[in-house]
């Protein structure tokens, strides 16, 4: 179970201010491409699950991870989701990006789980995806991730932090934002749900 604090920033100005304030704590920046898949008969979505390929396009060497997510719930800016992830060969990932049917043949524990546990019989279909720029910070003993997520229909900005003490961490981040007069709100839906809705959260 992955537990994350998710706070949404209203616009690019708030995002730039957060990046500036956190700059002394910056450790890395990831340029991610996310692509999502369902079973051809909707086997994953019917059980509130989705398969994701995530490409790290600026890493050396280039990396790709396959991830099975299920039963995502977000309440008051705290997300809980069942998640299983592993790295796969980058070139194999690219082949699947170009042709979703190739996912059936991927030698991966996570892909096998999707096929066997969720009963994917007729192969996979691509749902599309989006790009994300993630700046990572080591701040006050936690790892903050500040995201700029680019969809075809607009851009979202969000602060995320995985933690076993989400309420404590949420309080820390909220205090930081309030002290610096940065508006924010609790994220109500996941990035994938936003993508599938085709519109930015209100």
N, C-alpha and C positions, 0 to 999 in steps of 0.2 A: 504493500500500500504506500503510494507516494502522497505525502501531505505537504502542501505548499500554501504560503500566503500569496495572494494576488491582488494588487492594488492598481487601479487604472488611473492613468494621467490623462487630463482632458485634451491636450493639444501638444504641438511640437515645441511651443515656448516652454511649457512646464517640463517637457522631456529634456530640452537643452539645459535648463537650469539644474535639473537633477544630475545630469552628466557632469556639469561644471563643478558642482559642489562635491561630487564623489570622486573627482579626478585624482586626488592624492591616493585613493585606495584602489585604483584600476589595476587589474591583473591581466585581462585579455579581452579580445573582441572576437566573436564568432559570426561568420556569415553563413547562415543556415538556409537550406532549401528543404521544405517539407512537402511530401507527397503522400496521399492517403488512399487506402484501398478497402474494398468490401468484398465479400464473396459474391459470385455472379448471381446467386439467388437471394442476396441480402442476408446471408447467414450471420454475419458479424453485427450489422446494424440492428437486426431484429433482437439481438441480445445486448444492445447498448455497448457495442465494442467496435473498434476500428484498428486497422493495421497501418502503421506509418513508416515510411522511409525518411530518414533525416540525413542530409548531406552537409558536411562541413567543408565549404568550398574554399576556405582560405587556410586550412590546416596543412601542415607538412609532416607526414604524407597526408593526402586527401583521405577523409574518413566518411564512412556511411554506417548508420545504425538502423536496425529494424526493431520496431517497438509495437507491442500489442497492448492497447489501452482498453479498459472496460469499466463500466459503472461509475462514470465520473459524476461527482456531486460538488457543487460550490455553494457554501453558505457563509454569508457575512465576510466575504473575501478570503475564505479558507477552502482550498480545493483538496478533495480526497479522491484518488483514482487508483484502481488496480493497474499496475504497470509491469511489463516484462520486456527487457531490452537486451540486445547484444549487437556487437559489431559484425558487419559482413563486408566482404570485399567491395571496394568502391566501384570497380568496373562492373561487377555483378549487379550492384545497385542501379547503376546507370542503364544497364540492359533492361531491368525491370521497370525503370522509369519510362523507357521508350515503349515497352511492351509488357503490360501488367500480367499477361498469361505466363510469363517466365517465372513469376513468383512461386508457381507450383513446384518448380524444380530446384529452388534455392535450398542449399544444404544449411539449414538453420533451425535451431531448437525452437525459436519463436515462430517461424513460419510453419513448422510442423504442428505446434500447438494450435495455431489458427486453423490449420487444415483438419486436425484430428479432433480437438476438443469442441470446436464450433461447427464441425461437419461440413466444411467447405469441400464440395464434391466436383463442381463444374468449373473450378478455377477462380481467379480474382479479376476484379475490374477496378480501373483507376477512377478516383473521384476528383482528381485535381489537387491543388495545394496552393502554397504561398511561401514567400520569403520572409526571413526574420534576421535582423541585426541585433545581436545580444552582447551587451557590454557587461562584464563580470567584475565584481568588486569584493574585496575582503574588508568588511566593515564591522567594527564592534563585535568581532568574534563570529560573524555569520557571513555567508556568501550571498550577496545580492546580485540579481540578474535584472538588468534594465533593458527591456525589449522595444524595438521599433518593428512592428509587424506590418508588412505591405501586402494588402489584398488587391485584387483587381478593382474593387469598389471603394478603396480608401485605406487609410493607415491608422493603426492603433498603437498606443503607448502604454506600457505596463511595467510594474516592478514585481518581481517574483522572488520568493525565498523559501527553499525547502527546509523544513524544520520539524523536529519531534515536539517542539513547544510553540506551536503556531500562534497562540494568543499572545504569548510574551513577545515574540518577534514582531507580530503585527503592531503591538503597542509601541515598540521601538521605532518602527518605520513611520508610523503615524505621528509620533512626537517629532521626528526629524522633519517631516513634511510640514507640519503645523508651525514649527519654529522658523522655517524658511518661507512661510506664506505661499506654499505650493498647494494648489487645489488637487484633490484626488477623490476617488470613489472606490467602493468595493467592486471588484470584478464579479459579474453575475453569471457569466458563461465562459467556457473555454475558448481558446483560439480556434479550435476545430469547429465548435458550434457556431462561432461568428462566421467562419468561412462558409459553412453549409447554409446559414441563413441568408447570405448574400447582402448583408447590410451591417453597418457599424452599430455597436451598442449605443443606446441613448443615455 
